[in-house]
Amino acid sequence: MRTHLPARDLPTLSDVLALGDETLGEIIDRELFLLGDRPNARGFASFRVVGDLGPPFVQGRGGGPGGWWLVPEPIVALANGDVLRPALAGWTHARLSAHPGDGPVAVVPDWVLEVTTPASAAHERGPKRKAWLRAGVKHLWVLDAERRCVEVFVPGPGGWGRVGLGAEGEVARLAPFAGQPIELARYFLPRT
Protein backbone atom coordinates (compact mmCIF):
# COMPACT_ATOMS: atom_id res chain seq x y z
CA MET A 1 0.00 0.00 0.00
CA ARG A 2 1.38 3.42 -0.92
CA THR A 3 1.17 6.21 1.58
CA HIS A 4 1.67 9.82 0.60
CA LEU A 5 2.86 12.28 3.19
CA PRO A 6 1.91 15.96 2.91
CA ALA A 7 3.65 17.64 -0.05
CA ARG A 8 6.02 19.57 2.21
CA ASP A 9 7.32 16.36 3.81
CA LEU A 10 9.29 13.78 1.90
CA PRO A 11 9.52 10.48 3.74
CA THR A 12 12.83 9.79 5.45
CA LEU A 13 14.57 7.00 7.30
CA SER A 14 13.05 8.43 10.50
CA ASP A 15 9.55 7.71 9.15
CA VAL A 16 10.45 4.08 8.51
CA LEU A 17 12.06 3.70 11.94
CA ALA A 18 9.03 5.30 13.61
CA LEU A 19 6.86 2.43 12.33
CA GLY A 20 8.56 0.11 14.82
CA ASP A 21 8.91 -3.61 14.42
CA GLU A 22 5.24 -4.32 13.84
CA THR A 23 4.90 -2.76 10.37
CA LEU A 24 7.34 -3.03 7.50
CA GLY A 25 7.80 0.21 5.65
CA GLU A 26 9.99 1.17 2.71
CA ILE A 27 10.77 4.32 0.79
CA ILE A 28 11.20 4.02 -2.96
CA ASP A 29 11.42 7.06 -5.23
CA ARG A 30 10.32 9.35 -2.36
CA GLU A 31 7.16 7.31 -1.69
CA LEU A 32 6.50 5.55 1.60
CA PHE A 33 5.17 2.03 1.13
CA LEU A 34 3.54 0.32 4.11
CA LEU A 35 3.90 -3.39 3.60
CA GLY A 36 1.75 -4.48 6.52
CA ASP A 37 2.36 -7.60 8.54
CA ARG A 38 5.19 -9.93 7.65
CA PRO A 39 3.85 -12.96 5.82
CA ASN A 40 4.79 -16.29 7.41
CA ALA A 41 6.46 -17.34 4.14
CA ARG A 42 8.98 -14.49 4.47
CA GLY A 43 10.28 -15.43 7.90
CA PHE A 44 10.18 -19.16 7.18
CA ALA A 45 12.25 -18.82 3.99
CA SER A 46 14.76 -16.43 5.58
CA PHE A 47 15.30 -18.75 8.53
CA ARG A 48 15.86 -21.76 6.26
CA VAL A 49 18.18 -19.92 3.85
CA VAL A 50 20.38 -18.70 6.72
CA GLY A 51 20.41 -22.25 8.10
CA ASP A 52 21.67 -23.62 4.78
CA LEU A 53 24.02 -20.85 3.68
CA GLY A 54 25.27 -19.66 7.07
CA PRO A 55 27.60 -22.55 7.91
CA PRO A 56 29.56 -22.57 4.62
CA PHE A 57 29.37 -18.90 3.65
CA VAL A 58 29.31 -17.06 7.00
CA GLN A 59 31.19 -19.46 9.25
CA GLY A 60 33.37 -21.22 6.64
CA ARG A 61 32.27 -24.66 7.86
CA GLY A 62 32.16 -27.83 5.78
CA GLY A 63 34.83 -26.58 3.39
CA GLY A 64 32.84 -23.43 2.59
CA PRO A 65 34.62 -20.18 1.82
CA GLY A 66 33.15 -18.02 4.60
CA GLY A 67 33.48 -14.28 4.07
CA TRP A 68 29.79 -13.27 4.09
CA TRP A 69 27.37 -11.55 6.45
CA LEU A 70 23.73 -12.70 6.09
CA VAL A 71 21.22 -10.43 7.81
CA PRO A 72 17.45 -11.04 8.06
CA GLU A 73 15.27 -7.98 7.39
CA PRO A 74 17.99 -5.33 7.51
CA ILE A 75 17.11 -1.69 7.04
CA VAL A 76 19.11 -0.66 3.96
CA ALA A 77 19.25 3.15 3.79
CA LEU A 78 20.60 4.21 0.40
CA ALA A 79 22.24 7.52 -0.49
CA ASN A 80 19.38 8.43 -2.87
CA GLY A 81 16.86 8.35 0.02
CA ASP A 82 15.45 4.89 -0.69
CA VAL A 83 15.00 2.74 2.43
CA LEU A 84 14.50 -0.94 1.68
CA ARG A 85 13.66 -3.95 3.89
CA PRO A 86 14.56 -7.19 2.13
CA ALA A 87 13.65 -10.54 3.63
CA LEU A 88 17.38 -11.30 3.78
CA ALA A 89 20.52 -9.59 2.52
CA GLY A 90 24.16 -10.56 2.24
CA TRP A 91 27.39 -8.61 2.13
CA THR A 92 30.89 -9.90 1.47
CA HIS A 93 33.42 -8.98 4.13
CA ALA A 94 35.34 -7.16 1.40
CA ARG A 95 32.46 -4.65 1.14
CA LEU A 96 31.25 -4.62 4.75
CA SER A 97 34.05 -5.39 7.19
CA ALA A 98 31.89 -5.76 10.32
CA HIS A 99 28.42 -7.18 10.93
CA PRO A 100 25.91 -4.33 10.55
CA GLY A 101 24.01 -5.09 13.76
CA ASP A 102 20.43 -3.91 14.14
CA GLY A 103 20.74 -0.36 12.82
CA PRO A 104 20.36 0.96 9.29
CA VAL A 105 23.01 -0.10 6.78
CA ALA A 106 24.23 2.37 4.14
CA VAL A 107 26.23 -0.17 2.12
CA VAL A 108 24.40 -1.76 -0.82
CA PRO A 109 24.11 -5.54 -0.33
CA ASP A 110 25.92 -7.89 -2.71
CA TRP A 111 22.95 -10.28 -2.60
CA VAL A 112 19.27 -9.88 -1.71
CA LEU A 113 16.47 -12.39 -1.11
CA GLU A 114 12.92 -11.15 -1.59
CA VAL A 115 9.91 -13.36 -0.84
CA THR A 116 6.77 -12.71 -2.84
CA THR A 117 3.24 -13.64 -1.85
CA PRO A 118 0.08 -12.78 -3.77
CA ALA A 119 -0.24 -9.63 -1.62
CA SER A 120 3.36 -8.47 -2.15
CA ALA A 121 4.29 -9.65 -5.66
CA ALA A 122 3.46 -6.41 -7.51
CA HIS A 123 5.59 -4.38 -5.09
CA GLU A 124 8.50 -6.85 -4.92
CA ARG A 125 8.65 -7.39 -8.69
CA GLY A 126 7.92 -3.76 -9.59
CA PRO A 127 9.31 -0.71 -7.81
CA LYS A 128 11.41 -2.64 -5.32
CA ARG A 129 13.21 -4.72 -7.94
CA LYS A 130 13.95 -1.52 -9.88
CA ALA A 131 15.31 0.11 -6.72
CA TRP A 132 17.70 -2.79 -6.14
CA LEU A 133 18.90 -2.54 -9.74
CA ARG A 134 19.55 1.23 -9.40
CA ALA A 135 21.39 0.61 -6.15
CA GLY A 136 23.79 -1.86 -7.77
CA VAL A 137 22.87 -5.17 -6.11
CA LYS A 138 24.83 -7.93 -7.86
CA HIS A 139 22.45 -10.86 -7.24
CA LEU A 140 18.72 -10.88 -6.51
CA TRP A 141 16.80 -13.98 -5.53
CA VAL A 142 13.02 -13.81 -5.76
CA LEU A 143 11.37 -16.64 -3.86
CA ASP A 144 7.79 -16.95 -5.08
CA ALA A 145 5.80 -18.52 -2.24
CA GLU A 146 2.76 -19.14 -4.44
CA ARG A 147 4.52 -20.62 -7.50
CA ARG A 148 7.01 -22.34 -5.17
CA CYS A 149 10.12 -21.44 -7.10
CA VAL A 150 13.25 -19.30 -6.75
CA GLU A 151 14.44 -17.03 -9.56
CA VAL A 152 17.98 -15.64 -9.66
CA PHE A 153 18.62 -12.28 -11.35
CA VAL A 154 21.81 -10.35 -12.15
CA PRO A 155 22.03 -6.85 -13.62
CA GLY A 156 22.56 -6.56 -17.35
CA PRO A 157 22.49 -3.86 -20.02
CA GLY A 158 18.68 -3.88 -20.26
CA GLY A 159 17.89 -4.36 -16.57
CA TRP A 160 17.67 -7.56 -14.58
CA GLY A 161 18.44 -10.76 -16.44
CA ARG A 162 17.25 -14.08 -15.07
CA VAL A 163 20.20 -16.48 -14.82
CA GLY A 164 18.64 -19.20 -12.70
CA LEU A 165 15.34 -20.79 -11.84
CA GLY A 166 14.72 -23.59 -9.39
CA ALA A 167 11.43 -25.22 -8.44
CA GLU A 168 10.30 -26.71 -5.15
CA GLY A 169 11.37 -30.31 -5.78
CA GLU A 170 14.84 -29.51 -7.12
CA VAL A 171 18.31 -29.34 -5.67
CA ALA A 172 19.93 -26.26 -7.19
CA ARG A 173 23.19 -24.32 -7.14
CA LEU A 174 22.27 -20.66 -7.25
CA ALA A 175 24.65 -17.73 -7.74
CA PRO A 176 26.40 -16.27 -5.83
CA PHE A 177 26.28 -19.36 -3.59
CA ALA A 178 26.68 -21.93 -6.37
CA GLY A 179 29.20 -23.89 -4.30
CA GLN A 180 26.40 -25.10 -2.04
CA PRO A 181 23.66 -27.45 -3.31
CA ILE A 182 20.32 -26.21 -2.01
CA GLU A 183 17.24 -28.35 -1.50
CA LEU A 184 14.64 -25.75 -2.51
CA ALA A 185 11.66 -27.55 -0.94
CA ARG A 186 13.06 -26.49 2.46
CA TYR A 187 12.28 -22.83 1.69
CA PHE A 188 8.52 -23.16 1.33
CA LEU A 189 5.89 -23.47 4.01
CA PRO A 190 4.45 -26.99 4.16
CA ARG A 191 1.32 -27.42 2.10
CA THR A 192 -1.85 -27.63 4.18
NUNULUM-531308 format. One record per residue (C-alpha): residue in three letters; x, y, z; residue number from 1. Coordinates in steps of 0.02 Angstrom, whole numbers, m for minus. Layout:
<pt><type>ALA</type><u>X</u><v>Y</v><w>Z</w><seq>NUM</seq></pt>
...
//
This chain:
<pt><type>MET</type><u>0</u><v>0</v><w>0</w><seq>1</seq></pt>
<pt><type>ARG</type><u>69</u><v>171</v><w>m46</w><seq>2</seq></pt>
<pt><type>THR</type><u>58</u><v>311</v><w>79</w><seq>3</seq></pt>
<pt><type>HIS</type><u>83</u><v>491</v><w>30</w><seq>4</seq></pt>
<pt><type>LEU</type><u>143</u><v>614</v><w>160</w><seq>5</seq></pt>
<pt><type>PRO</type><u>95</u><v>798</v><w>146</w><seq>6</seq></pt>
<pt><type>ALA</type><u>182</u><v>882</v><w>m2</w><seq>7</seq></pt>
<pt><type>ARG</type><u>301</u><v>978</v><w>111</w><seq>8</seq></pt>
<pt><type>ASP</type><u>366</u><v>818</v><w>191</w><seq>9</seq></pt>
<pt><type>LEU</type><u>465</u><v>689</v><w>95</w><seq>10</seq></pt>
<pt><type>PRO</type><u>476</u><v>524</v><w>187</w><seq>11</seq></pt>
<pt><type>THR</type><u>641</u><v>489</v><w>272</w><seq>12</seq></pt>
<pt><type>LEU</type><u>728</u><v>350</v><w>365</w><seq>13</seq></pt>
<pt><type>SER</type><u>653</u><v>421</v><w>525</w><seq>14</seq></pt>
<pt><type>ASP</type><u>478</u><v>385</v><w>457</w><seq>15</seq></pt>
<pt><type>VAL</type><u>522</u><v>204</v><w>425</w><seq>16</seq></pt>
<pt><type>LEU</type><u>603</u><v>185</v><w>597</w><seq>17</seq></pt>
<pt><type>ALA</type><u>451</u><v>265</v><w>681</w><seq>18</seq></pt>
<pt><type>LEU</type><u>343</u><v>121</v><w>616</w><seq>19</seq></pt>
<pt><type>GLY</type><u>428</u><v>6</v><w>741</w><seq>20</seq></pt>
<pt><type>ASP</type><u>445</u><v>m180</v><w>721</w><seq>21</seq></pt>
<pt><type>GLU</type><u>262</u><v>m216</v><w>692</w><seq>22</seq></pt>
<pt><type>THR</type><u>245</u><v>m138</v><w>519</w><seq>23</seq></pt>
<pt><type>LEU</type><u>367</u><v>m152</v><w>375</w><seq>24</seq></pt>
<pt><type>GLY</type><u>390</u><v>10</v><w>282</w><seq>25</seq></pt>
<pt><type>GLU</type><u>500</u><v>58</v><w>136</w><seq>26</seq></pt>
<pt><type>ILE</type><u>538</u><v>216</v><w>39</w><seq>27</seq></pt>
<pt><type>ILE</type><u>560</u><v>201</v><w>m148</w><seq>28</seq></pt>
<pt><type>ASP</type><u>571</u><v>353</v><w>m261</w><seq>29</seq></pt>
<pt><type>ARG</type><u>516</u><v>467</v><w>m118</w><seq>30</seq></pt>
<pt><type>GLU</type><u>358</u><v>365</v><w>m84</w><seq>31</seq></pt>
<pt><type>LEU</type><u>325</u><v>278</v><w>80</w><seq>32</seq></pt>
<pt><type>PHE</type><u>259</u><v>101</v><w>57</w><seq>33</seq></pt>
<pt><type>LEU</type><u>177</u><v>16</v><w>205</w><seq>34</seq></pt>
<pt><type>LEU</type><u>195</u><v>m170</v><w>180</w><seq>35</seq></pt>
<pt><type>GLY</type><u>87</u><v>m224</v><w>326</w><seq>36</seq></pt>
<pt><type>ASP</type><u>118</u><v>m380</v><w>427</w><seq>37</seq></pt>
<pt><type>ARG</type><u>260</u><v>m496</v><w>382</w><seq>38</seq></pt>
<pt><type>PRO</type><u>193</u><v>m648</v><w>291</w><seq>39</seq></pt>
<pt><type>ASN</type><u>240</u><v>m814</v><w>370</w><seq>40</seq></pt>
<pt><type>ALA</type><u>323</u><v>m867</v><w>207</w><seq>41</seq></pt>
<pt><type>ARG</type><u>449</u><v>m724</v><w>224</w><seq>42</seq></pt>
<pt><type>GLY</type><u>514</u><v>m772</v><w>395</w><seq>43</seq></pt>
<pt><type>PHE</type><u>509</u><v>m958</v><w>359</w><seq>44</seq></pt>
<pt><type>ALA</type><u>612</u><v>m941</v><w>200</w><seq>45</seq></pt>
<pt><type>SER</type><u>738</u><v>m821</v><w>279</w><seq>46</seq></pt>
<pt><type>PHE</type><u>765</u><v>m938</v><w>426</w><seq>47</seq></pt>
<pt><type>ARG</type><u>793</u><v>m1088</v><w>313</w><seq>48</seq></pt>
<pt><type>VAL</type><u>909</u><v>m996</v><w>192</w><seq>49</seq></pt>
<pt><type>VAL</type><u>1019</u><v>m935</v><w>336</w><seq>50</seq></pt>
<pt><type>GLY</type><u>1020</u><v>m1112</v><w>405</w><seq>51</seq></pt>
<pt><type>ASP</type><u>1083</u><v>m1181</v><w>239</w><seq>52</seq></pt>
<pt><type>LEU</type><u>1201</u><v>m1043</v><w>184</w><seq>53</seq></pt>
<pt><type>GLY</type><u>1263</u><v>m983</v><w>354</w><seq>54</seq></pt>
<pt><type>PRO</type><u>1380</u><v>m1127</v><w>396</w><seq>55</seq></pt>
<pt><type>PRO</type><u>1478</u><v>m1129</v><w>231</w><seq>56</seq></pt>
<pt><type>PHE</type><u>1469</u><v>m945</v><w>183</w><seq>57</seq></pt>
<pt><type>VAL</type><u>1466</u><v>m853</v><w>350</w><seq>58</seq></pt>
<pt><type>GLN</type><u>1559</u><v>m973</v><w>462</w><seq>59</seq></pt>
<pt><type>GLY</type><u>1668</u><v>m1061</v><w>332</w><seq>60</seq></pt>
<pt><type>ARG</type><u>1613</u><v>m1233</v><w>393</w><seq>61</seq></pt>
<pt><type>GLY</type><u>1608</u><v>m1391</v><w>289</w><seq>62</seq></pt>
<pt><type>GLY</type><u>1741</u><v>m1329</v><w>170</w><seq>63</seq></pt>
<pt><type>GLY</type><u>1642</u><v>m1172</v><w>130</w><seq>64</seq></pt>
<pt><type>PRO</type><u>1731</u><v>m1009</v><w>91</w><seq>65</seq></pt>
<pt><type>GLY</type><u>1657</u><v>m901</v><w>230</w><seq>66</seq></pt>
<pt><type>GLY</type><u>1674</u><v>m714</v><w>203</w><seq>67</seq></pt>
<pt><type>TRP</type><u>1489</u><v>m663</v><w>204</w><seq>68</seq></pt>
<pt><type>TRP</type><u>1368</u><v>m577</v><w>322</w><seq>69</seq></pt>
<pt><type>LEU</type><u>1187</u><v>m635</v><w>304</w><seq>70</seq></pt>
<pt><type>VAL</type><u>1061</u><v>m521</v><w>390</w><seq>71</seq></pt>
<pt><type>PRO</type><u>872</u><v>m552</v><w>403</w><seq>72</seq></pt>
<pt><type>GLU</type><u>764</u><v>m399</v><w>369</w><seq>73</seq></pt>
<pt><type>PRO</type><u>899</u><v>m266</v><w>376</w><seq>74</seq></pt>
<pt><type>ILE</type><u>856</u><v>m84</v><w>352</w><seq>75</seq></pt>
<pt><type>VAL</type><u>955</u><v>m33</v><w>198</w><seq>76</seq></pt>
<pt><type>ALA</type><u>963</u><v>158</v><w>189</w><seq>77</seq></pt>
<pt><type>LEU</type><u>1030</u><v>210</v><w>20</w><seq>78</seq></pt>
<pt><type>ALA</type><u>1112</u><v>376</v><w>m24</w><seq>79</seq></pt>
<pt><type>ASN</type><u>969</u><v>421</v><w>m144</w><seq>80</seq></pt>
<pt><type>GLY</type><u>843</u><v>417</v><w>1</w><seq>81</seq></pt>
<pt><type>ASP</type><u>773</u><v>244</v><w>m34</w><seq>82</seq></pt>
<pt><type>VAL</type><u>750</u><v>137</v><w>122</w><seq>83</seq></pt>
<pt><type>LEU</type><u>725</u><v>m47</v><w>84</w><seq>84</seq></pt>
<pt><type>ARG</type><u>683</u><v>m197</v><w>195</w><seq>85</seq></pt>
<pt><type>PRO</type><u>728</u><v>m359</v><w>106</w><seq>86</seq></pt>
<pt><type>ALA</type><u>682</u><v>m527</v><w>181</w><seq>87</seq></pt>
<pt><type>LEU</type><u>869</u><v>m565</v><w>189</w><seq>88</seq></pt>
<pt><type>ALA</type><u>1026</u><v>m479</v><w>126</w><seq>89</seq></pt>
<pt><type>GLY</type><u>1208</u><v>m528</v><w>112</w><seq>90</seq></pt>
<pt><type>TRP</type><u>1369</u><v>m430</v><w>106</w><seq>91</seq></pt>
<pt><type>THR</type><u>1544</u><v>m495</v><w>74</w><seq>92</seq></pt>
<pt><type>HIS</type><u>1671</u><v>m449</v><w>207</w><seq>93</seq></pt>
<pt><type>ALA</type><u>1767</u><v>m358</v><w>70</w><seq>94</seq></pt>
<pt><type>ARG</type><u>1623</u><v>m232</v><w>57</w><seq>95</seq></pt>
<pt><type>LEU</type><u>1562</u><v>m231</v><w>238</w><seq>96</seq></pt>
<pt><type>SER</type><u>1702</u><v>m270</v><w>359</w><seq>97</seq></pt>
<pt><type>ALA</type><u>1594</u><v>m288</v><w>516</w><seq>98</seq></pt>
<pt><type>HIS</type><u>1421</u><v>m359</v><w>547</w><seq>99</seq></pt>
<pt><type>PRO</type><u>1296</u><v>m217</v><w>528</w><seq>100</seq></pt>
<pt><type>GLY</type><u>1201</u><v>m255</v><w>688</w><seq>101</seq></pt>
<pt><type>ASP</type><u>1021</u><v>m195</v><w>707</w><seq>102</seq></pt>
<pt><type>GLY</type><u>1037</u><v>m18</v><w>641</w><seq>103</seq></pt>
<pt><type>PRO</type><u>1018</u><v>48</v><w>465</w><seq>104</seq></pt>
<pt><type>VAL</type><u>1150</u><v>m5</v><w>339</w><seq>105</seq></pt>
<pt><type>ALA</type><u>1212</u><v>119</v><w>207</w><seq>106</seq></pt>
<pt><type>VAL</type><u>1312</u><v>m8</v><w>106</w><seq>107</seq></pt>
<pt><type>VAL</type><u>1220</u><v>m88</v><w>m41</w><seq>108</seq></pt>
<pt><type>PRO</type><u>1205</u><v>m277</v><w>m17</w><seq>109</seq></pt>
<pt><type>ASP</type><u>1296</u><v>m394</v><w>m135</w><seq>110</seq></pt>
<pt><type>TRP</type><u>1147</u><v>m514</v><w>m130</w><seq>111</seq></pt>
<pt><type>VAL</type><u>964</u><v>m494</v><w>m86</w><seq>112</seq></pt>
<pt><type>LEU</type><u>824</u><v>m620</v><w>m55</w><seq>113</seq></pt>
<pt><type>GLU</type><u>646</u><v>m558</v><w>m79</w><seq>114</seq></pt>
<pt><type>VAL</type><u>495</u><v>m668</v><w>m42</w><seq>115</seq></pt>
<pt><type>THR</type><u>338</u><v>m636</v><w>m142</w><seq>116</seq></pt>
<pt><type>THR</type><u>162</u><v>m682</v><w>m92</w><seq>117</seq></pt>
<pt><type>PRO</type><u>4</u><v>m639</v><w>m188</w><seq>118</seq></pt>
<pt><type>ALA</type><u>m12</u><v>m482</v><w>m81</w><seq>119</seq></pt>
<pt><type>SER</type><u>168</u><v>m423</v><w>m107</w><seq>120</seq></pt>
<pt><type>ALA</type><u>214</u><v>m482</v><w>m283</w><seq>121</seq></pt>
<pt><type>ALA</type><u>173</u><v>m321</v><w>m375</w><seq>122</seq></pt>
<pt><type>HIS</type><u>280</u><v>m219</v><w>m255</w><seq>123</seq></pt>
<pt><type>GLU</type><u>425</u><v>m343</v><w>m246</w><seq>124</seq></pt>
<pt><type>ARG</type><u>432</u><v>m370</v><w>m435</w><seq>125</seq></pt>
<pt><type>GLY</type><u>396</u><v>m188</v><w>m479</w><seq>126</seq></pt>
<pt><type>PRO</type><u>465</u><v>m36</v><w>m391</w><seq>127</seq></pt>
<pt><type>LYS</type><u>570</u><v>m132</v><w>m266</w><seq>128</seq></pt>
<pt><type>ARG</type><u>660</u><v>m236</v><w>m397</w><seq>129</seq></pt>
<pt><type>LYS</type><u>698</u><v>m76</v><w>m494</w><seq>130</seq></pt>
<pt><type>ALA</type><u>765</u><v>6</v><w>m336</w><seq>131</seq></pt>
<pt><type>TRP</type><u>885</u><v>m139</v><w>m307</w><seq>132</seq></pt>
<pt><type>LEU</type><u>945</u><v>m127</v><w>m487</w><seq>133</seq></pt>
<pt><type>ARG</type><u>977</u><v>61</v><w>m470</w><seq>134</seq></pt>
<pt><type>ALA</type><u>1070</u><v>30</v><w>m307</w><seq>135</seq></pt>
<pt><type>GLY</type><u>1189</u><v>m93</v><w>m388</w><seq>136</seq></pt>
<pt><type>VAL</type><u>1144</u><v>m259</v><w>m306</w><seq>137</seq></pt>
<pt><type>LYS</type><u>1241</u><v>m397</v><w>m393</w><seq>138</seq></pt>
<pt><type>HIS</type><u>1122</u><v>m543</v><w>m362</w><seq>139</seq></pt>
<pt><type>LEU</type><u>936</u><v>m544</v><w>m326</w><seq>140</seq></pt>
<pt><type>TRP</type><u>840</u><v>m699</v><w>m277</w><seq>141</seq></pt>
<pt><type>VAL</type><u>651</u><v>m691</v><w>m288</w><seq>142</seq></pt>
<pt><type>LEU</type><u>569</u><v>m832</v><w>m193</w><seq>143</seq></pt>
<pt><type>ASP</type><u>390</u><v>m847</v><w>m254</w><seq>144</seq></pt>
<pt><type>ALA</type><u>290</u><v>m926</v><w>m112</w><seq>145</seq></pt>
<pt><type>GLU</type><u>138</u><v>m957</v><w>m222</w><seq>146</seq></pt>
<pt><type>ARG</type><u>226</u><v>m1031</v><w>m375</w><seq>147</seq></pt>
<pt><type>ARG</type><u>351</u><v>m1117</v><w>m258</w><seq>148</seq></pt>
<pt><type>CYS</type><u>506</u><v>m1072</v><w>m355</w><seq>149</seq></pt>
<pt><type>VAL</type><u>663</u><v>m965</v><w>m338</w><seq>150</seq></pt>
<pt><type>GLU</type><u>722</u><v>m852</v><w>m478</w><seq>151</seq></pt>
<pt><type>VAL</type><u>899</u><v>m782</v><w>m483</w><seq>152</seq></pt>
<pt><type>PHE</type><u>931</u><v>m614</v><w>m567</w><seq>153</seq></pt>
<pt><type>VAL</type><u>1090</u><v>m518</v><w>m608</w><seq>154</seq></pt>
<pt><type>PRO</type><u>1101</u><v>m342</v><w>m681</w><seq>155</seq></pt>
<pt><type>GLY</type><u>1128</u><v>m328</v><w>m867</w><seq>156</seq></pt>
<pt><type>PRO</type><u>1125</u><v>m193</v><w>m1001</w><seq>157</seq></pt>
<pt><type>GLY</type><u>934</u><v>m194</v><w>m1013</w><seq>158</seq></pt>
<pt><type>GLY</type><u>895</u><v>m218</v><w>m829</w><seq>159</seq></pt>
<pt><type>TRP</type><u>883</u><v>m378</v><w>m729</w><seq>160</seq></pt>
<pt><type>GLY</type><u>922</u><v>m538</v><w>m822</w><seq>161</seq></pt>
<pt><type>ARG</type><u>863</u><v>m704</v><w>m754</w><seq>162</seq></pt>
<pt><type>VAL</type><u>1010</u><v>m824</v><w>m741</w><seq>163</seq></pt>
<pt><type>GLY</type><u>932</u><v>m960</v><w>m635</w><seq>164</seq></pt>
<pt><type>LEU</type><u>767</u><v>m1040</v><w>m592</w><seq>165</seq></pt>
<pt><type>GLY</type><u>736</u><v>m1180</v><w>m469</w><seq>166</seq></pt>
<pt><type>ALA</type><u>572</u><v>m1261</v><w>m422</w><seq>167</seq></pt>
<pt><type>GLU</type><u>515</u><v>m1335</v><w>m257</w><seq>168</seq></pt>
<pt><type>GLY</type><u>568</u><v>m1515</v><w>m289</w><seq>169</seq></pt>
<pt><type>GLU</type><u>742</u><v>m1475</v><w>m356</w><seq>170</seq></pt>
<pt><type>VAL</type><u>916</u><v>m1467</v><w>m284</w><seq>171</seq></pt>
<pt><type>ALA</type><u>996</u><v>m1313</v><w>m359</w><seq>172</seq></pt>
<pt><type>ARG</type><u>1160</u><v>m1216</v><w>m357</w><seq>173</seq></pt>
<pt><type>LEU</type><u>1113</u><v>m1033</v><w>m362</w><seq>174</seq></pt>
<pt><type>ALA</type><u>1232</u><v>m886</v><w>m387</w><seq>175</seq></pt>
<pt><type>PRO</type><u>1320</u><v>m813</v><w>m292</w><seq>176</seq></pt>
<pt><type>PHE</type><u>1314</u><v>m968</v><w>m180</w><seq>177</seq></pt>
<pt><type>ALA</type><u>1334</u><v>m1097</v><w>m319</w><seq>178</seq></pt>
<pt><type>GLY</type><u>1460</u><v>m1194</v><w>m215</w><seq>179</seq></pt>
<pt><type>GLN</type><u>1320</u><v>m1255</v><w>m102</w><seq>180</seq></pt>
<pt><type>PRO</type><u>1183</u><v>m1372</v><w>m166</w><seq>181</seq></pt>
<pt><type>ILE</type><u>1016</u><v>m1310</v><w>m100</w><seq>182</seq></pt>
<pt><type>GLU</type><u>862</u><v>m1417</v><w>m75</w><seq>183</seq></pt>
<pt><type>LEU</type><u>732</u><v>m1288</v><w>m125</w><seq>184</seq></pt>
<pt><type>ALA</type><u>583</u><v>m1378</v><w>m47</w><seq>185</seq></pt>
<pt><type>ARG</type><u>653</u><v>m1324</v><w>123</w><seq>186</seq></pt>
<pt><type>TYR</type><u>614</u><v>m1142</v><w>84</w><seq>187</seq></pt>
<pt><type>PHE</type><u>426</u><v>m1158</v><w>66</w><seq>188</seq></pt>
<pt><type>LEU</type><u>294</u><v>m1174</v><w>201</w><seq>189</seq></pt>
<pt><type>PRO</type><u>223</u><v>m1350</v><w>208</w><seq>190</seq></pt>
<pt><type>ARG</type><u>66</u><v>m1371</v><w>105</w><seq>191</seq></pt>
<pt><type>THR</type><u>m92</u><v>m1381</v><w>209</w><seq>192</seq></pt>
//
